[in-house]
Amino acid sequence: MADPAPFFIVGAGRSGTTLLRLILIGHSRLHIPPETWFLRPLVQQFPLSGGLTQPLLERAVDTMVRHERWPDLGLAADELRQQAAALTPRGTMPELRDLIDLLYRNLAAASGKPRIGDKTPHYFDIVPQLAMLYPAAKFVHLVRDGHDVAMSWIDAGWLRYYQPGFEWPRAIACLARDRAALADRMLPVRYEDLVRQPQETTRRICEFLGETFEQGMLDWQGRAGQVAVRDRHLHGRLAQPLASDSIARWQRRLSGWECFAMEACLHRELLAAGYTLRFTAPGWRPWFGLTAGLLRVSAPVLRRGIRVLQRCRLLPRNLYI
């Protein structure tokens, strides 16, 4: 029988959540499936409390099994539909949590482990809703230096740090919100600590989750095959030992003007998260505002233009602006 309350690993993408997942699934009691993604539309579109009518229940199940990430979980959609149709807790209409519990029980049963976690980074947006659904749930928020996150997003071909969809600043704001509201249920963990001190940091996470540290958790390289196939191209280094060169890459690779542009857009959140700036003098601040405004206004043109110029080999492949 699975432990009733799941735990959640959240944080901006490219902050180390996949590394942490591979470490934690080495525990004899813990299973964390590939990213679910569909809990966000579930908690946004359906009531968090109160029964779901049959049409609402069917819509909620469709939201899950028709999501592009559903195949990664290795569960049969028809079986979940049948189980959901049979949900009648306490003789009343099932609630949203009953449906999500059903999913987690199936995943735990398939793994043979009693405790389930969910590592879907962008759930940092919906921590309050998840905390309401699961009053006993705990949350681990991975935080990484925003300079390095921004570079990693660009390397991956994702958004640039001055585009609205770049999520690191929002993740930092959500962490502040959640630490205030869920002090005893939210554990911030720095990626840099996980890399520099993996054993001590993993012990701290286990203690927070109420689990005993197991040495085998640190042999995560052999578990890299448990990353969803669609995501493996993003995690080529997970099969290798941890290396300190993944920390503070920005100090070695960003030119002065690239760093200035990045800090113009991210300096408030960098300071709030306890990270250092290269441009610290107060005199830079007015220029930060002007630079950030210009980058954000011109973001659509910049992104297209940079791609065109890179294809023409007129700009370097890894241009961090």
Helices and strands as residue ranges (DSSP letters): E 7-10, H 17-24, E 30-31, H 39-45, H 54-65, G 70-73, H 77-85, G 89-91, H 96-111, E 115-119, G 121-126, H 127-133, E 138-143, H 146-155, H 168-181, E 186-190, H 191-196, H 198-209, G 215-218, G 220-226, G 229-234, G 236-239, G 244-246, H 249-253, H 256-272, G 282-284, H 285-297, H 299-311
